Amino acid sequence: MRASLISKVNRYLDMKNFLVVLVFFCMTAVVVAQEQEAERPKIGVVLSGGGAKGLAHIGVLKVIEEAGVKVDYIAGTSMGAIIGGLYAAGYTATELDSIFQKVDSDALIQDYVPRISKSFYEKKNDEIYTVSLPFENFKIGVPKALSKGMYNYNLLSRLLAHVRHVRDFDELQIPFLCVATNAETGEPVILRSGNLPQAILASGAFPSLYSPVEIDGVMLIDGGVVNNYPLQELRDMGADIVIGVDVQDGLKDRNTITGATDLLLQISNFSTIRQMQRKKKKTDIYIKPDIAGYNVVSFDVGKDIIKKGEEAAELSKEELLKIGGNFDAFRDHYVPKFNDTLHISSIDTNPLETYTASYVQGKLGFRSHSKITYEQLGKGVDNLNGTQNFSGIAYQFVQDGEEDILQVRLDENPVRRYLKLGLHYDGLYKSAALVNLTQKKLLFKNDVASLDVILGDNFRYNFNYYIDNGFYWSVGLSSKLKKFSRTVPFPDLIREGIAVGSISMDYEELSNRLYFQTIFAQKFLIGIGAQHRYLNVQSKTISLDRAIFDKSHYVAGHAYVTFDSYDNKYFPTKGFIMKGDYTQYVYSSDYNGDFEPFSQINAEIGFVKRIYKRLSLQLHSEVGMTFGSQPKASFFNYFLGGYGFAETTNVVPFFGYDYLNLFDNSYIKGSIQLDYEIFKKNHVNFTANYANIGNGLFETTDWISAPKYSGYAIGYGMETLLGPIEVKHSWSPETRTHYTWFGVGFWF
């Protein structure tokens, strides 16, 4: 027993000695590692600005990772700040490559707001005007910049969600700084703290392309104006060895200065290029990608630019291996990203003079104590941006336990009056020039007044006054006048014993509406209201004196519901549309003495989807029906035929027949269209449409019989700054008649 005890004691001592030795070696290893880490030279990476050319930074970072280089500090300007900030937050070069392959290159450089993010009122306004200019004090101005960069802000906020609470950039995976320029003094501003997405965008706010970014009361623009290669700032952070990536252009010669823009860029580059001559000599590993032929907005060829960065870095691979070789550097750099929903405990906004808190939250689409995704947040910010009521929009998150406080700062747009212009031609209204005056905050907060005056072959006007109350009921008042003259078929007309077959008709309609509307379930617009219509329809065909078909005032009640998620009104590739409205006519001044109350229901439904690469399929159906006895000589009938004119209640496009050729008090129509985008913004399409139309069509089962009318069309269309430019050739197998229609500009 004693021997057994002694044996146990010896084993215990042996184990104890082993543990002591193990702990000693572990501590020694840690100390040695710490000493080696302390002795290892600190490596910094500096990334220059250069717009889209800065995508070459991604290619260089790929090779740096492959060489096993552990990056200790990173600094950048403009596009270098964007790439550098994302890399500092824990994105690998491979992840960055994947991100920028999927980014919408057009949206990066313009104020792109998805159509679905616009209110129904804003959709209409954004789809009929070619030019919109500030018009304060009745003097034409120009916008400060092409874009506020909100697409970029939303993109960066989503990508940097995992560091959304970080305010000190030294706490990122890699300590980071970026450079901006004080727009008022021209002095450089070093950004090492604050809201990371906002700081990055301030560094890249290229003058005239992006609006200045305000941080702590200072207006900031692109850092490349004063310091496009922050080498010394990187050294000051503690970098012993600097890897520099330079994507700046050199000076142009007389043969490559082809215009005023080139000359202005040449002048602005003088000081920057002189600085680079000195900074290049102080860079330990200098990498200069060959990106001749690319410019600051060549985002559409980003894949090629990234490849150029890889090729340039490969030339310095041996130098990188000398300071690298730590093949755990890639693994250590990666951090998990945030993919969860956000729990918003409250929404804090700065006080606004013109707009209420309910208006702001109505545009955001969510309230305090909501659970949202970054996609929902982005759509809400797009809604605010789409109003054009704010010259600056910024937001950040403050941690509130397990939730987030969303802090939103809005800078009200000082411009409240706009002059807007448009041009259009179609076969119904003919040529037209549109002049619009829009005034915001005319009488109350959240309001907007808009007057369209349309000059051309047929004078028209549209006036609309709208008070937008967000989640609550909004109120509007509209007035429209439209006129056109057209020869229409009239087979029952007999003049002097001879069938005339058609008449020349002069049509004039004035309509006034008072309406109340709100948003239901964030998607459906529902509204009710009252309307007044005045119809004056005359013709000289029947007699030498003008024959008057109708010259009456009508009063009606109106209710409607709308859902529209099409991504483009004219050439949609995805989305769903549903509209329905009910109108009850209750009174008429009764010029013809035969008025009785009657009602009309209109409805449409459509669906479009991209089925193969650039090929889209669109299915669409609509109906119009009349209940009761409408006046015999009235023009409340539905008229089908033609294409390319502004939407109206009872005049419906229909291929295969000329304008207004088919008419009666009820109809049903269906169509199918295939649209192929042969190259960017250029489309060829084929459409087939079918219809039944008749008096009291839905009182029997005739409406579900085989279509009585059909038509087909092939077309070519372009998306331009003026709006769509289209040509359509159509025919009908019933009449064997061909028509070709041209349309130019947005429809109004």
Disulfide bonds with the S-S distance in Angstrom:
none
